[in-house]
């Protein structure tokens, strides 16, 4: 019985997918970029959500709010991973 539960949990964890966040980078004066890369088990909308969250946190640390300037996604590692990048500014308010 315990072996069956253990196998089920291992299978579910394996399907949960992985994602990693890159650093927030200044790509031009006062314009920043935040990206998240995920394997084939993480959806593009979920990766976008992670990138936007990072951008919002970055601006919040400055006492500002995030204003989205653009976004893009690309497949990496022979199409197995996807990277979603958002560009943004931090504005008062």
PDB file with one MODEL, atoms N, CA, C and O in Angstrom:
MODEL        1
ATOM      1  N   UNK A   1       0.822  -1.195   0.000  1.00  0.00           N
ATOM      2  CA  UNK A   1       0.000   0.000   0.000  1.00  0.00           C
ATOM      3  C   UNK A   1       0.867   1.260   0.000  1.00  0.00           C
ATOM      4  O   UNK A   1       0.628   2.171  -0.792  1.00  0.00           O
ATOM      5  N   UNK A   2       1.870   1.320   0.879  1.00  0.00           N
ATOM      6  CA  UNK A   2       2.731   2.490   0.944  1.00  0.00           C
ATOM      7  C   UNK A   2       3.539   2.658  -0.336  1.00  0.00           C
ATOM      8  O   UNK A   2       3.811   3.781  -0.762  1.00  0.00           O
ATOM      9  N   UNK A   3       3.920   1.543  -0.945  1.00  0.00           N
ATOM     10  CA  UNK A   3       4.689   1.605  -2.183  1.00  0.00           C
ATOM     11  C   UNK A   3       3.857   2.242  -3.290  1.00  0.00           C
ATOM     12  O   UNK A   3       4.378   3.025  -4.085  1.00  0.00           O
ATOM     13  N   UNK A   4       2.569   1.913  -3.348  1.00  0.00           N
ATOM     14  CA  UNK A   4       1.684   2.498  -4.355  1.00  0.00           C
ATOM     15  C   UNK A   4       1.534   4.000  -4.177  1.00  0.00           C
ATOM     16  O   UNK A   4       1.540   4.744  -5.158  1.00  0.00           O
ATOM     17  N   UNK A   5       1.400   4.450  -2.944  1.00  0.00           N
ATOM     18  CA  UNK A   5       1.274   5.880  -2.660  1.00  0.00           C
ATOM     19  C   UNK A   5       2.577   6.597  -3.005  1.00  0.00           C
ATOM     20  O   UNK A   5       2.563   7.685  -3.580  1.00  0.00           O
ATOM     21  N   UNK A   6       3.693   5.982  -2.652  1.00  0.00           N
ATOM     22  CA  UNK A   6       4.992   6.573  -2.962  1.00  0.00           C
ATOM     23  C   UNK A   6       5.176   6.717  -4.468  1.00  0.00           C
ATOM     24  O   UNK A   6       5.649   7.755  -4.930  1.00  0.00           O
ATOM     25  N   UNK A   7       4.817   5.710  -5.232  1.00  0.00           N
ATOM     26  CA  UNK A   7       4.941   5.767  -6.686  1.00  0.00           C
ATOM     27  C   UNK A   7       4.023   6.838  -7.274  1.00  0.00           C
ATOM     28  O   UNK A   7       4.412   7.545  -8.204  1.00  0.00           O
ATOM     29  N   UNK A   8       2.828   6.959  -6.748  1.00  0.00           N
ATOM     30  CA  UNK A   8       1.891   7.971  -7.214  1.00  0.00           C
ATOM     31  C   UNK A   8       2.438   9.371  -6.953  1.00  0.00           C
ATOM     32  O   UNK A   8       2.395  10.227  -7.837  1.00  0.00           O
ATOM     33  N   UNK A   9       2.949   9.609  -5.758  1.00  0.00           N
ATOM     34  CA  UNK A   9       3.525  10.912  -5.438  1.00  0.00           C
ATOM     35  C   UNK A   9       4.732  11.224  -6.317  1.00  0.00           C
ATOM     36  O   UNK A   9       4.890  12.359  -6.766  1.00  0.00           O
ATOM     37  N   UNK A  10       5.569  10.250  -6.564  1.00  0.00           N
ATOM     38  CA  UNK A  10       6.738  10.455  -7.421  1.00  0.00           C
ATOM     39  C   UNK A  10       6.304  10.811  -8.839  1.00  0.00           C
ATOM     40  O   UNK A  10       6.904  11.678  -9.475  1.00  0.00           O
ATOM     41  N   UNK A  11       5.273  10.150  -9.332  1.00  0.00           N
ATOM     42  CA  UNK A  11       4.775  10.436 -10.678  1.00  0.00           C
ATOM     43  C   UNK A  11       4.204  11.844 -10.752  1.00  0.00           C
ATOM     44  O   UNK A  11       4.454  12.560 -11.722  1.00  0.00           O
ATOM     45  N   UNK A  12       3.448  12.247  -9.754  1.00  0.00           N
ATOM     46  CA  UNK A  12       2.872  13.586  -9.750  1.00  0.00           C
ATOM     47  C   UNK A  12       3.948  14.656  -9.671  1.00  0.00           C
ATOM     48  O   UNK A  12       3.855  15.678 -10.350  1.00  0.00           O
ATOM     49  N   UNK A  13       4.957  14.437  -8.860  1.00  0.00           N
ATOM     50  CA  UNK A  13       6.059  15.397  -8.770  1.00  0.00           C
ATOM     51  C   UNK A  13       6.812  15.484 -10.092  1.00  0.00           C
ATOM     52  O   UNK A  13       7.266  16.561 -10.479  1.00  0.00           O
ATOM     53  N   UNK A  14       6.943  14.387 -10.766  1.00  0.00           N
ATOM     54  CA  UNK A  14       7.621  14.378 -12.053  1.00  0.00           C
ATOM     55  C   UNK A  14       6.864  15.159 -13.112  1.00  0.00           C
ATOM     56  O   UNK A  14       7.477  15.718 -14.021  1.00  0.00           O
ATOM     57  N   UNK A  15       5.542  15.209 -13.010  1.00  0.00           N
ATOM     58  CA  UNK A  15       4.713  15.922 -13.972  1.00  0.00           C
ATOM     59  C   UNK A  15       4.570  17.406 -13.648  1.00  0.00           C
ATOM     60  O   UNK A  15       4.046  18.173 -14.455  1.00  0.00           O
ATOM     61  N   UNK A  16       5.031  17.803 -12.483  1.00  0.00           N
ATOM     62  CA  UNK A  16       4.824  19.194 -12.074  1.00  0.00           C
ATOM     63  C   UNK A  16       5.681  20.173 -12.858  1.00  0.00           C
ATOM     64  O   UNK A  16       5.334  21.352 -12.931  1.00  0.00           O
ATOM     65  N   UNK A  17       6.772  19.740 -13.440  1.00  0.00           N
ATOM     66  CA  UNK A  17       7.609  20.604 -14.261  1.00  0.00           C
ATOM     67  C   UNK A  17       8.543  21.461 -13.438  1.00  0.00           C
ATOM     68  O   UNK A  17       8.434  21.553 -12.215  1.00  0.00           O
ATOM     69  N   UNK A  18       9.463  22.082 -14.149  1.00  0.00           N
ATOM     70  CA  UNK A  18      10.475  22.927 -13.528  1.00  0.00           C
ATOM     71  C   UNK A  18      10.536  24.260 -14.240  1.00  0.00           C
ATOM     72  O   UNK A  18      10.308  24.351 -15.446  1.00  0.00           O
ATOM     73  N   UNK A  19      10.845  25.290 -13.477  1.00  0.00           N
ATOM     74  CA  UNK A  19      11.102  26.596 -14.084  1.00  0.00           C
ATOM     75  C   UNK A  19      12.206  27.278 -13.295  1.00  0.00           C
ATOM     76  O   UNK A  19      12.400  27.017 -12.108  1.00  0.00           O
ATOM     77  N   UNK A  20      12.928  28.164 -13.986  1.00  0.00           N
ATOM     78  CA  UNK A  20      13.985  28.911 -13.323  1.00  0.00           C
ATOM     79  C   UNK A  20      13.910  30.362 -13.754  1.00  0.00           C
ATOM     80  O   UNK A  20      13.565  30.670 -14.895  1.00  0.00           O
ATOM     81  N   UNK A  21      14.232  31.240 -12.835  1.00  0.00           N
ATOM     82  CA  UNK A  21      14.186  32.673 -13.085  1.00  0.00           C
ATOM     83  C   UNK A  21      15.582  33.210 -13.309  1.00  0.00           C
ATOM     84  O   UNK A  21      16.524  32.848 -12.604  1.00  0.00           O
ATOM     85  N   UNK A  22      15.703  34.072 -14.292  1.00  0.00           N
ATOM     86  CA  UNK A  22      16.950  34.792 -14.493  1.00  0.00           C
ATOM     87  C   UNK A  22      16.919  36.074 -13.665  1.00  0.00           C
ATOM     88  O   UNK A  22      15.901  36.418 -13.064  1.00  0.00           O
ATOM     89  N   UNK A  23      18.051  36.773 -13.645  1.00  0.00           N
ATOM     90  CA  UNK A  23      18.112  38.048 -12.927  1.00  0.00           C
ATOM     91  C   UNK A  23      17.311  39.091 -13.681  1.00  0.00           C
ATOM     92  O   UNK A  23      17.133  38.998 -14.896  1.00  0.00           O
ATOM     93  N   UNK A  24      16.834  40.078 -12.953  1.00  0.00           N
ATOM     94  CA  UNK A  24      16.263  41.255 -13.609  1.00  0.00           C
ATOM     95  C   UNK A  24      17.451  42.073 -14.095  1.00  0.00           C
ATOM     96  O   UNK A  24      18.383  42.344 -13.338  1.00  0.00           O
ATOM     97  N   UNK A  25      17.409  42.464 -15.368  1.00  0.00           N
ATOM     98  CA  UNK A  25      18.528  43.194 -15.969  1.00  0.00           C
ATOM     99  C   UNK A  25      18.042  44.518 -16.545  1.00  0.00           C
ATOM    100  O   UNK A  25      16.937  44.616 -17.078  1.00  0.00           O
ATOM    101  N   UNK A  26      18.887  45.522 -16.426  1.00  0.00           N
ATOM    102  CA  UNK A  26      18.598  46.801 -17.067  1.00  0.00           C
ATOM    103  C   UNK A  26      19.120  46.695 -18.499  1.00  0.00           C
ATOM    104  O   UNK A  26      20.321  46.538 -18.717  1.00  0.00           O
ATOM    105  N   UNK A  27      18.208  46.783 -19.479  1.00  0.00           N
ATOM    106  CA  UNK A  27      18.615  46.612 -20.873  1.00  0.00           C
ATOM    107  C   UNK A  27      18.835  47.938 -21.594  1.00  0.00           C
ATOM    108  O   UNK A  27      19.475  47.978 -22.645  1.00  0.00           O
ATOM    109  N   UNK A  28      18.311  49.007 -21.038  1.00  0.00           N
ATOM    110  CA  UNK A  28      18.594  50.373 -21.472  1.00  0.00           C
ATOM    111  C   UNK A  28      18.222  51.264 -20.293  1.00  0.00           C
ATOM    112  O   UNK A  28      17.603  50.780 -19.346  1.00  0.00           O
ATOM    113  N   UNK A  29      18.574  52.535 -20.316  1.00  0.00           N
ATOM    114  CA  UNK A  29      18.283  53.367 -19.144  1.00  0.00           C
ATOM    115  C   UNK A  29      16.810  53.290 -18.711  1.00  0.00           C
ATOM    116  O   UNK A  29      15.907  53.659 -19.462  1.00  0.00           O
ATOM    117  N   UNK A  30      16.596  52.808 -17.495  1.00  0.00           N
ATOM    118  CA  UNK A  30      15.270  52.689 -16.868  1.00  0.00           C
ATOM    119  C   UNK A  30      14.339  51.696 -17.543  1.00  0.00           C
ATOM    120  O   UNK A  30      13.135  51.717 -17.283  1.00  0.00           O
ATOM    121  N   UNK A  31      14.856  50.834 -18.398  1.00  0.00           N
ATOM    122  CA  UNK A  31      14.068  49.758 -19.007  1.00  0.00           C
ATOM    123  C   UNK A  31      14.714  48.445 -18.585  1.00  0.00           C
ATOM    124  O   UNK A  31      15.921  48.251 -18.737  1.00  0.00           O
ATOM    125  N   UNK A  32      13.890  47.549 -18.054  1.00  0.00           N
ATOM    126  CA  UNK A  32      14.386  46.312 -17.460  1.00  0.00           C
ATOM    127  C   UNK A  32      13.790  45.091 -18.161  1.00  0.00           C
ATOM    128  O   UNK A  32      12.804  45.188 -18.892  1.00  0.00           O
ATOM    129  N   UNK A  33      14.412  43.954 -17.917  1.00  0.00           N
ATOM    130  CA  UNK A  33      13.980  42.687 -18.480  1.00  0.00           C
ATOM    131  C   UNK A  33      13.969  41.641 -17.374  1.00  0.00           C
ATOM    132  O   UNK A  33      14.893  41.575 -16.563  1.00  0.00           O
ATOM    133  N   UNK A  34      12.920  40.824 -17.344  1.00  0.00           N
ATOM    134  CA  UNK A  34      12.837  39.688 -16.421  1.00  0.00           C
ATOM    135  C   UNK A  34      12.416  38.476 -17.240  1.00  0.00           C
ATOM    136  O   UNK A  34      11.506  38.563 -18.064  1.00  0.00           O
ATOM    137  N   UNK A  35      13.080  37.344 -17.013  1.00  0.00           N
ATOM    138  CA  UNK A  35      12.749  36.156 -17.796  1.00  0.00           C
ATOM    139  C   UNK A  35      12.625  34.938 -16.906  1.00  0.00           C
ATOM    140  O   UNK A  35      13.194  34.869 -15.817  1.00  0.00           O
ATOM    141  N   UNK A  36      11.860  33.975 -17.409  1.00  0.00           N
ATOM    142  CA  UNK A  36      11.683  32.691 -16.745  1.00  0.00           C
ATOM    143  C   UNK A  36      11.751  31.608 -17.808  1.00  0.00           C
ATOM    144  O   UNK A  36      11.131  31.728 -18.865  1.00  0.00           O
ATOM    145  N   UNK A  37      12.503  30.550 -17.530  1.00  0.00           N
ATOM    146  CA  UNK A  37      12.624  29.423 -18.450  1.00  0.00           C
ATOM    147  C   UNK A  37      11.997  28.199 -17.794  1.00  0.00           C
ATOM    148  O   UNK A  37      12.230  27.933 -16.615  1.00  0.00           O
ATOM    149  N   UNK A  38      11.207  27.461 -18.554  1.00  0.00           N
ATOM    150  CA  UNK A  38      10.573  26.255 -18.032  1.00  0.00           C
ATOM    151  C   UNK A  38      10.709  25.101 -18.994  1.00  0.00           C
ATOM    152  O   UNK A  38      10.879  25.286 -20.199  1.00  0.00           O
ATOM    153  N   UNK A  39      10.631  23.899 -18.438  1.00  0.00           N
ATOM    154  CA  UNK A  39      10.689  22.719 -19.283  1.00  0.00           C
ATOM    155  C   UNK A  39       9.331  22.501 -19.952  1.00  0.00           C
ATOM    156  O   UNK A  39       8.412  23.300 -19.774  1.00  0.00           O
ATOM    157  N   UNK A  40       9.211  21.451 -20.698  1.00  0.00           N
ATOM    158  CA  UNK A  40       7.993  21.172 -21.456  1.00  0.00           C
ATOM    159  C   UNK A  40       6.753  20.940 -20.626  1.00  0.00           C
ATOM    160  O   UNK A  40       5.655  20.862 -21.178  1.00  0.00           O
ATOM    161  N   UNK A  41       6.890  20.826 -19.317  1.00  0.00           N
ATOM    162  CA  UNK A  41       5.739  20.574 -18.454  1.00  0.00           C
ATOM    163  C   UNK A  41       5.156  21.848 -17.862  1.00  0.00           C
ATOM    164  O   UNK A  41       4.143  21.795 -17.164  1.00  0.00           O
ATOM    165  N   UNK A  42       5.781  22.994 -18.130  1.00  0.00           N
ATOM    166  CA  UNK A  42       5.302  24.267 -17.598  1.00  0.00           C
ATOM    167  C   UNK A  42       4.730  25.073 -18.754  1.00  0.00           C
ATOM    168  O   UNK A  42       5.397  25.255 -19.773  1.00  0.00           O
ATOM    169  N   UNK A  43       3.507  25.555 -18.607  1.00  0.00           N
ATOM    170  CA  UNK A  43       2.851  26.283 -19.690  1.00  0.00           C
ATOM    171  C   UNK A  43       3.437  27.683 -19.869  1.00  0.00           C
ATOM    172  O   UNK A  43       3.977  28.273 -18.933  1.00  0.00           O
ATOM    173  N   UNK A  44       3.317  28.199 -21.089  1.00  0.00           N
ATOM    174  CA  UNK A  44       3.789  29.547 -21.385  1.00  0.00           C
ATOM    175  C   UNK A  44       3.062  30.582 -20.519  1.00  0.00           C
ATOM    176  O   UNK A  44       3.719  31.488 -20.008  1.00  0.00           O
ATOM    177  N   UNK A  45       1.733  30.493 -20.327  1.00  0.00           N
ATOM    178  CA  UNK A  45       1.082  31.472 -19.437  1.00  0.00           C
ATOM    179  C   UNK A  45       1.640  31.445 -18.007  1.00  0.00           C
ATOM    180  O   UNK A  45       1.736  32.488 -17.359  1.00  0.00           O
ATOM    181  N   UNK A  46       1.998  30.279 -17.527  1.00  0.00           N
ATOM    182  CA  UNK A  46       2.577  30.168 -16.174  1.00  0.00           C
ATOM    183  C   UNK A  46       3.962  30.819 -16.141  1.00  0.00           C
ATOM    184  O   UNK A  46       4.305  31.498 -15.173  1.00  0.00           O
ATOM    185  N   UNK A  47       4.758  30.615 -17.195  1.00  0.00           N
ATOM    186  CA  UNK A  47       6.076  31.248 -17.265  1.00  0.00           C
ATOM    187  C   UNK A  47       5.938  32.760 -17.330  1.00  0.00           C
ATOM    188  O   UNK A  47       6.706  33.488 -16.701  1.00  0.00           O
ATOM    189  N   UNK A  48       4.952  33.235 -18.096  1.00  0.00           N
ATOM    190  CA  UNK A  48       4.705  34.672 -18.187  1.00  0.00           C
ATOM    191  C   UNK A  48       4.342  35.231 -16.817  1.00  0.00           C
ATOM    192  O   UNK A  48       4.818  36.295 -16.421  1.00  0.00           O
ATOM    193  N   UNK A  49       3.493  34.499 -16.100  1.00  0.00           N
ATOM    194  CA  UNK A  49       3.088  34.922 -14.752  1.00  0.00           C
ATOM    195  C   UNK A  49       4.305  35.071 -13.841  1.00  0.00           C
ATOM    196  O   UNK A  49       4.407  36.045 -13.094  1.00  0.00           O
ATOM    197  N   UNK A  50       5.224  34.112 -13.899  1.00  0.00           N
ATOM    198  CA  UNK A  50       6.440  34.188 -13.074  1.00  0.00           C
ATOM    199  C   UNK A  50       7.280  35.414 -13.450  1.00  0.00           C
ATOM    200  O   UNK A  50       7.794  36.108 -12.573  1.00  0.00           O
ATOM    201  N   UNK A  51       7.417  35.675 -14.747  1.00  0.00           N
ATOM    202  CA  UNK A  51       8.219  36.821 -15.189  1.00  0.00           C
ATOM    203  C   UNK A  51       7.585  38.135 -14.749  1.00  0.00           C
ATOM    204  O   UNK A  51       8.283  39.038 -14.286  1.00  0.00           O
ATOM    205  N   UNK A  52       6.273  38.245 -14.890  1.00  0.00           N
ATOM    206  CA  UNK A  52       5.566  39.464 -14.470  1.00  0.00           C
ATOM    207  C   UNK A  52       5.674  39.641 -12.956  1.00  0.00           C
ATOM    208  O   UNK A  52       5.873  40.757 -12.475  1.00  0.00           O
ATOM    209  N   UNK A  53       5.545  38.560 -12.213  1.00  0.00           N
ATOM    210  CA  UNK A  53       5.693  38.639 -10.749  1.00  0.00           C
ATOM    211  C   UNK A  53       7.071  39.165 -10.368  1.00  0.00           C
ATOM    212  O   UNK A  53       7.183  40.001  -9.471  1.00  0.00           O
ATOM    213  N   UNK A  54       8.125  38.687 -11.036  1.00  0.00           N
ATOM    214  CA  UNK A  54       9.481  39.157 -10.755  1.00  0.00           C
ATOM    215  C   UNK A  54       9.600  40.648 -11.045  1.00  0.00           C
ATOM    216  O   UNK A  54      10.215  41.389 -10.278  1.00  0.00           O
ATOM    217  N   UNK A  55       9.007  41.085 -12.158  1.00  0.00           N
ATOM    218  CA  UNK A  55       9.056  42.506 -12.531  1.00  0.00           C
ATOM    219  C   UNK A  55       8.321  43.352 -11.490  1.00  0.00           C
ATOM    220  O   UNK A  55       8.818  44.403 -11.085  1.00  0.00           O
ATOM    221  N   UNK A  56       7.141  42.899 -11.054  1.00  0.00           N
ATOM    222  CA  UNK A  56       6.377  43.643 -10.054  1.00  0.00           C
ATOM    223  C   UNK A  56       7.129  43.734  -8.735  1.00  0.00           C
ATOM    224  O   UNK A  56       7.134  44.787  -8.097  1.00  0.00           O
ATOM    225  N   UNK A  57       7.760  42.648  -8.323  1.00  0.00           N
ATOM    226  CA  UNK A  57       8.543  42.652  -7.083  1.00  0.00           C
ATOM    227  C   UNK A  57       9.728  43.610  -7.195  1.00  0.00           C
ATOM    228  O   UNK A  57      10.029  44.340  -6.251  1.00  0.00           O
ATOM    229  N   UNK A  58      10.392  43.607  -8.335  1.00  0.00           N
ATOM    230  CA  UNK A  58      11.536  44.482  -8.559  1.00  0.00           C
ATOM    231  C   UNK A  58      11.131  45.941  -8.389  1.00  0.00           C
ATOM    232  O   UNK A  58      11.811  46.704  -7.703  1.00  0.00           O
ATOM    233  N   UNK A  59      10.027  46.325  -9.012  1.00  0.00           N
ATOM    234  CA  UNK A  59       9.571  47.713  -8.918  1.00  0.00           C
ATOM    235  C   UNK A  59       9.060  48.042  -7.517  1.00  0.00           C
ATOM    236  O   UNK A  59       9.285  49.146  -7.020  1.00  0.00           O
ATOM    237  N   UNK A  60       8.377  47.100  -6.882  1.00  0.00           N
ATOM    238  CA  UNK A  60       7.850  47.325  -5.537  1.00  0.00           C
ATOM    239  C   UNK A  60       8.981  47.620  -4.553  1.00  0.00           C
ATOM    240  O   UNK A  60       8.799  48.411  -3.627  1.00  0.00           O
ATOM    241  N   UNK A  61      10.139  46.999  -4.738  1.00  0.00           N
ATOM    242  CA  UNK A  61      11.293  47.265  -3.864  1.00  0.00           C
ATOM    243  C   UNK A  61      11.784  48.696  -4.004  1.00  0.00           C
ATOM    244  O   UNK A  61      12.494  49.200  -3.133  1.00  0.00           O
ATOM    245  N   UNK A  62      11.412  49.351  -5.092  1.00  0.00           N
ATOM    246  CA  UNK A  62      11.770  50.744  -5.314  1.00  0.00           C
ATOM    247  C   UNK A  62      10.630  51.684  -4.934  1.00  0.00           C
ATOM    248  O   UNK A  62      10.734  52.900  -5.097  1.00  0.00           O
ATOM    249  N   UNK A  63       9.529  51.101  -4.419  1.00  0.00           N
ATOM    250  CA  UNK A  63       8.366  51.907  -4.068  1.00  0.00           C
ATOM    251  C   UNK A  63       7.589  52.368  -5.295  1.00  0.00           C
ATOM    252  O   UNK A  63       6.891  53.380  -5.256  1.00  0.00           O
ATOM    253  N   UNK A  64       7.718  51.616  -6.380  1.00  0.00           N
ATOM    254  CA  UNK A  64       7.055  51.980  -7.632  1.00  0.00           C
ATOM    255  C   UNK A  64       6.201  50.819  -8.114  1.00  0.00           C
ATOM    256  O   UNK A  64       6.164  49.755  -7.497  1.00  0.00           O
ATOM    257  N   UNK A  65       5.520  51.042  -9.223  1.00  0.00           N
ATOM    258  CA  UNK A  65       4.741  49.958  -9.814  1.00  0.00           C
ATOM    259  C   UNK A  65       5.296  49.646 -11.199  1.00  0.00           C
ATOM    260  O   UNK A  65       5.936  50.487 -11.830  1.00  0.00           O
ATOM    261  N   UNK A  66       5.046  48.447 -11.652  1.00  0.00           N
ATOM    262  CA  UNK A  66       5.577  47.973 -12.916  1.00  0.00           C
ATOM    263  C   UNK A  66       4.656  48.377 -14.064  1.00  0.00           C
ATOM    264  O   UNK A  66       3.435  48.248 -13.976  1.00  0.00           O
ATOM    265  N   UNK A  67       5.268  48.868 -15.145  1.00  0.00           N
ATOM    266  CA  UNK A  67       4.538  49.163 -16.376  1.00  0.00           C
ATOM    267  C   UNK A  67       5.138  48.288 -17.472  1.00  0.00           C
ATOM    268  O   UNK A  67       6.298  48.455 -17.846  1.00  0.00           O
ATOM    269  N   UNK A  68       4.337  47.354 -17.982  1.00  0.00           N
ATOM    270  CA  UNK A  68       4.792  46.409 -18.993  1.00  0.00           C
ATOM    271  C   UNK A  68       5.064  47.135 -20.306  1.00  0.00           C
ATOM    272  O   UNK A  68       4.226  47.903 -20.780  1.00  0.00           O
ATOM    273  N   UNK A  69       6.230  46.894 -20.891  1.00  0.00           N
ATOM    274  CA  UNK A  69       6.606  47.527 -22.165  1.00  0.00           C
ATOM    275  C   UNK A  69       6.548  46.522 -23.314  1.00  0.00           C
ATOM    276  O   UNK A  69       6.344  46.914 -24.463  1.00  0.00           O
ATOM    277  N   UNK A  70       6.723  45.247 -23.023  1.00  0.00           N
ATOM    278  CA  UNK A  70       6.682  44.230 -24.065  1.00  0.00           C
ATOM    279  C   UNK A  70       6.969  42.861 -23.495  1.00  0.00           C
ATOM    280  O   UNK A  70       7.338  42.715 -22.330  1.00  0.00           O
ATOM    281  N   UNK A  71       6.793  41.854 -24.344  1.00  0.00           N
ATOM    282  CA  UNK A  71       7.081  40.488 -23.929  1.00  0.00           C
ATOM    283  C   UNK A  71       7.337  39.627 -25.152  1.00  0.00           C
ATOM    284  O   UNK A  71       6.856  39.918 -26.247  1.00  0.00           O
ATOM    285  N   UNK A  72       8.099  38.566 -24.951  1.00  0.00           N
ATOM    286  CA  UNK A  72       8.324  37.605 -26.026  1.00  0.00           C
ATOM    287  C   UNK A  72       8.641  36.249 -25.415  1.00  0.00           C
ATOM    288  O   UNK A  72       8.970  36.144 -24.234  1.00  0.00           O
ATOM    289  N   UNK A  73       8.536  35.222 -26.232  1.00  0.00           N
ATOM    290  CA  UNK A  73       8.888  33.877 -25.784  1.00  0.00           C
ATOM    291  C   UNK A  73       9.667  33.195 -26.890  1.00  0.00           C
ATOM    292  O   UNK A  73       9.488  33.487 -28.073  1.00  0.00           O
ATOM    293  N   UNK A  74      10.531  32.283 -26.487  1.00  0.00           N
ATOM    294  CA  UNK A  74      11.297  31.517 -27.468  1.00  0.00           C
ATOM    295  C   UNK A  74      11.590  30.133 -26.924  1.00  0.00           C
ATOM    296  O   UNK A  74      11.759  29.937 -25.720  1.00  0.00           O
ATOM    297  N   UNK A  75      11.646  29.186 -27.836  1.00  0.00           N
ATOM    298  CA  UNK A  75      12.014  27.829 -27.457  1.00  0.00           C
ATOM    299  C   UNK A  75      13.531  27.740 -27.378  1.00  0.00           C
ATOM    300  O   UNK A  75      14.245  28.321 -28.196  1.00  0.00           O
ATOM    301  N   UNK A  76      14.009  27.008 -26.387  1.00  0.00           N
ATOM    302  CA  UNK A  76      15.453  26.828 -26.204  1.00  0.00           C
ATOM    303  C   UNK A  76      15.747  25.346 -26.048  1.00  0.00           C
ATOM    304  O   UNK A  76      14.823  24.542 -25.923  1.00  0.00           O
ATOM    305  N   UNK A  77      16.986  24.985 -26.053  1.00  0.00           N
ATOM    306  CA  UNK A  77      17.425  23.596 -25.879  1.00  0.00           C
ATOM    307  C   UNK A  77      16.667  22.640 -26.801  1.00  0.00           C
ATOM    308  O   UNK A  77      16.010  21.706 -26.342  1.00  0.00           O
ATOM    309  N   UNK A  78      16.767  22.886 -28.091  1.00  0.00           N
ATOM    310  CA  UNK A  78      16.158  22.011 -29.115  1.00  0.00           C
ATOM    311  C   UNK A  78      14.645  21.899 -28.951  1.00  0.00           C
ATOM    312  O   UNK A  78      14.059  20.858 -29.247  1.00  0.00           O
ATOM    313  N   UNK A  79      14.022  22.966 -28.483  1.00  0.00           N
ATOM    314  CA  UNK A  79      12.565  22.980 -28.360  1.00  0.00           C
ATOM    315  C   UNK A  79      12.021  22.332 -27.109  1.00  0.00           C
ATOM    316  O   UNK A  79      10.805  22.227 -26.954  1.00  0.00           O
ATOM    317  N   UNK A  80      12.890  21.892 -26.205  1.00  0.00           N
ATOM    318  CA  UNK A  80      12.418  21.249 -24.971  1.00  0.00           C
ATOM    319  C   UNK A  80      12.022  22.253 -23.899  1.00  0.00           C
ATOM    320  O   UNK A  80      11.144  21.972 -23.084  1.00  0.00           O
ATOM    321  N   UNK A  81      12.654  23.415 -23.889  1.00  0.00           N
ATOM    322  CA  UNK A  81      12.385  24.448 -22.893  1.00  0.00           C
ATOM    323  C   UNK A  81      11.830  25.684 -23.593  1.00  0.00           C
ATOM    324  O   UNK A  81      12.030  25.878 -24.792  1.00  0.00           O
ATOM    325  N   UNK A  82      11.137  26.505 -22.832  1.00  0.00           N
ATOM    326  CA  UNK A  82      10.639  27.778 -23.344  1.00  0.00           C
ATOM    327  C   UNK A  82      11.049  28.875 -22.373  1.00  0.00           C
ATOM    328  O   UNK A  82      10.976  28.695 -21.157  1.00  0.00           O
ATOM    329  N   UNK A  83      11.479  30.008 -22.909  1.00  0.00           N
ATOM    330  CA  UNK A  83      11.823  31.173 -22.103  1.00  0.00           C
ATOM    331  C   UNK A  83      10.846  32.292 -22.436  1.00  0.00           C
ATOM    332  O   UNK A  83      10.638  32.619 -23.604  1.00  0.00           O
ATOM    333  N   UNK A  84      10.251  32.874 -21.406  1.00  0.00           N
ATOM    334  CA  UNK A  84       9.370  34.027 -21.565  1.00  0.00           C
ATOM    335  C   UNK A  84      10.065  35.221 -20.928  1.00  0.00           C
ATOM    336  O   UNK A  84      10.479  35.169 -19.770  1.00  0.00           O
ATOM    337  N   UNK A  85      10.187  36.299 -21.698  1.00  0.00           N
ATOM    338  CA  UNK A  85      10.847  37.508 -21.220  1.00  0.00           C
ATOM    339  C   UNK A  85       9.875  38.674 -21.312  1.00  0.00           C
ATOM    340  O   UNK A  85       9.220  38.876 -22.334  1.00  0.00           O
ATOM    341  N   UNK A  86       9.793  39.441 -20.221  1.00  0.00           N
ATOM    342  CA  UNK A  86       9.008  40.672 -20.224  1.00  0.00           C
ATOM    343  C   UNK A  86       9.963  41.846 -20.077  1.00  0.00           C
ATOM    344  O   UNK A  86      10.952  41.763 -19.350  1.00  0.00           O
ATOM    345  N   UNK A  87       9.665  42.931 -20.766  1.00  0.00           N
ATOM    346  CA  UNK A  87      10.406  44.172 -20.589  1.00  0.00           C
ATOM    347  C   UNK A  87       9.458  45.165 -19.927  1.00  0.00           C
ATOM    348  O   UNK A  87       8.251  45.154 -20.170  1.00  0.00           O
ATOM    349  N   UNK A  88      10.032  46.024 -19.084  1.00  0.00           N
ATOM    350  CA  UNK A  88       9.181  46.884 -18.272  1.00  0.00           C
ATOM    351  C   UNK A  88       9.938  48.084 -17.777  1.00  0.00           C
ATOM    352  O   UNK A  88      11.167  48.138 -17.831  1.00  0.00           O
ATOM    353  N   UNK A  89       9.180  49.053 -17.289  1.00  0.00           N
ATOM    354  CA  UNK A  89       9.737  50.197 -16.581  1.00  0.00           C
ATOM    355  C   UNK A  89       9.076  50.239 -15.208  1.00  0.00           C
ATOM    356  O   UNK A  89       8.035  49.618 -14.991  1.00  0.00           O
ATOM    357  N   UNK A  90       9.686  50.970 -14.291  1.00  0.00           N
ATOM    358  CA  UNK A  90       9.109  51.177 -12.969  1.00  0.00           C
ATOM    359  C   UNK A  90       8.655  52.620 -12.899  1.00  0.00           C
ATOM    360  O   UNK A  90       9.447  53.534 -13.128  1.00  0.00           O
ATOM    361  N   UNK A  91       7.375  52.835 -12.583  1.00  0.00           N
ATOM    362  CA  UNK A  91       6.811  54.163 -12.569  1.00  0.00           C
ATOM    363  C   UNK A  91       6.244  54.490 -11.199  1.00  0.00           C
ATOM    364  O   UNK A  91       5.895  53.602 -10.422  1.00  0.00           O
ATOM    365  N   UNK A  92       6.160  55.786 -10.919  1.00  0.00           N
ATOM    366  CA  UNK A  92       5.582  56.232  -9.642  1.00  0.00           C
ATOM    367  C   UNK A  92       4.095  55.858  -9.608  1.00  0.00           C
ATOM    368  O   UNK A  92       3.420  55.781 -10.634  1.00  0.00           O
ATOM    369  N   UNK A  93       3.629  55.633  -8.397  1.00  0.00           N
ATOM    370  CA  UNK A  93       2.196  55.419  -8.262  1.00  0.00           C
ATOM    371  C   UNK A  93       1.861  54.154  -7.660  1.00  0.00           C
ATOM    372  O   UNK A  93       0.682  53.846  -7.487  1.00  0.00           O
TER     373      UNK A  93
ENDMDL
END
